[in-house]
Amino acid sequence: MHIQFVLPFLSTLIPTITAASVEALEARTTCPTTNLVKDPGFESGVTPPTSGGDAWVVNTFMGPSTYYLTSPGSTNSGGKYAFTASVYASPYGGVSGENLEQTLKTCTGKNYSIIADFKFNSTENNACSIAIQYPYKTTVGSVTTGSGTPGISPGLWYKTNSTFQAVSPASKLSILFRCNGYAVHNLISVDNVKVTLYNGNAY
């Protein structure tokens, strides 16, 4: 008699637990619709690497260059700060510059858009560039804007953008500030970096 009373109770309890478990799992795996970039406008006022090492980090890949926060930020948003790379031509030839990076928590297989504001202090000789790099299948994709690109004027803010499809739950976003041997000195700035879900087709 004891077993006859228990079994009906279990038969109604198990489906309830299973449904709740599935619902909780779906909630945990929902992709955020907000900007994935931490400190996207550098408004923390902290020069990278930021506290905890889980936001922006910087790598100097060659040559005499440095970086810092400048004020004011982009005129597109009225922010207080922007990240600026101060890049000189390498005395050894080749390319010099800085690499600003952040690892984003993405959803595998989802498409994302990237938008950022940028500015060159000098457009002379088309000697410098800013490149946004992101995951692309088994390698990386990028969108590059040279300082001498037609329509680019020194000291003014512009926007660059691209899209990508996440191939893992951890996607590295890199912003490269580069100058070649024809550059004397340039200040290259970035601000308002935004990575969000994108409903269209990724490149």
N, C-alpha and C positions, 0 to 999 in steps of 0.2 A: 504493500500500500504506500509505503514511503517513496518508492521509486516512481510510482504512478503520479504522485503530486509534483515531484521534482522535475521530471522531464518536460512537461508543458511549460514550466517556468523558464527552463533553459532555452527552449525552442523560441520563445518570444524575446529573451534577453540577448541572445547571440546576434541576430540581425540588427538590433538596435546599436550594439557596440560596433559592429562592422561599418555601418553607415556613418556613425560619428567619427570613426577612425579615418575613413576615406575623406570625409569633409575636412577634417583637421589637416590631413596631408595635402589636399588641394590648396588650402589657405596658406600653408607654409611654402608652397612652390609657386605661388602667384608672382609674376614678374612686376617689379615696381614700375610705375608710370612716371615717377619723378626723375629729376636729374641724378644720374649715378655718380657724378664727380663730386668729391669732397673738396670743400673750400674752392669752388669753381671761379670765384671772382677775387680770390686772395684777400677777402675782407677780414680774415682773421688777423691780418697785420703781421703774421708770423712768416718770416722768410723760410722757404723750404730748405732742408726737409722738415715737414711739420711734425708736431708732437705725436709720438707713438709710432712714427714711421709707416702709418697706414694710409697716408694721403700722398702728397707730392714728394718726390725725391729728385735730385739733380745729379747728372753725371757730366763732367767735363771730358769730352772725348779727344781733344787735341788743341794745342795752341794756347796763347795767352788770352783767356777770356774769363769773365766772372759774371755774377748775377746778383740781383737784389730786387726789392719791391720799390716801385716808383709811385708817385702821387701827382695828380689825380689819375684815376683809371680811365677806361674807355669812355669816350663821349657818347657811346651808344646806350649807356646805362647810368652814368653819373656815379659809378662806384669810386671809392676812395683810393684803391690800390690796383696796380697791375704788376705782373711779373716781367722783368726786363733783363735780357742778356746783353752784356757789354762785350762785344766780340771784336778782336783785333786780328789782322792778317797774321798767319803763322810765319815766323821767320824761317821755318824749315820747308815752306811750300805746302801744298795740299790744302785741306780744309780744316778750319778751327771752329769751335763753338761749344754750345751747351745742349744737353738733352734733358728735358723735363718729363718725368714719367709718373703715372699713377695706374695701379691695377684695379680694375673695376669688377664689381660683382654682377655678372651678366647671366642671362638665361640661354643655355645652349640652343642654337637653332633660331633664335629670335633676331630680327633686324633692328638696327639702331642707327640713329642719325647723330652726327657730330657737328657742332657749330662753335666757332670761336672768333673773337675779335683780335686783330693784330695791327701792328704799326711798325714802320721802319723810320728811323731817324735820318737815314741817307738812302738815296736810290742810285747813287753814282756807280757807273760801270756794271750795273746789274750783278754786283759781286756777292750779294748775300741772299739768303732765302729763309723762309719758315716752312717747315714740313710737318703735317699731322700724320702720324703712323698709327695703324690699327690692325687687328687680325684680319687675314684674308686666306681662307682655306687652310693650307698647311704652311703658309708663309705670312708676309705682312703686305698690306696695301698702304698707299700714302697719297696725299694731295699736297703739292708743293707750289708755293707762290714766291717768285723771285722779286727782289727789290726793284728791278727795272721793268717789271710787268707793265704794259701799257695801261694807263689810267691810274697807276699807283703814284701818289705824291708823298714826299717826305713829311713826317709829322702828323699825318692824318690816319684815323682809324678805319679799318675795313673788316669785312667778314669773310671767313672761309668756311666751307662745309663739305661733308662727305657722308657716306653711309657704309655700314658693314654688317655682316652676319656673324654673330658670336659662335665660336666653335668650341667653347668651353665655359665653365662657370666663372672663370677668371680671365678677363681680357685686358691686355696691357695697352694703354693709351700713351703714346710718346709724342712730344712736341720738340722738334729739332730746330735750333737756331744756328745757322751756318754761314760762314763767309770764306771766300777763297783768297788766294794770294793777291788779287787785284784790289781788295778792300784795305783801306787804311784803318778805319774804325767805324763801327755801327752799333746803334742801340736798337734791339729788336724786342718788341713788347707783345704780350698776349694777355687777354682778359676774357671774362665771361665764357669759360669753357663749359659746354653743355652736351651731355650724351643722354638721349632718351629713346624709348621705344619708337620704332618707325613702322608704319603700316604699309609702306610701299615696298618695291623690290630693292634689295641692296645690290651694290655694284659687284 
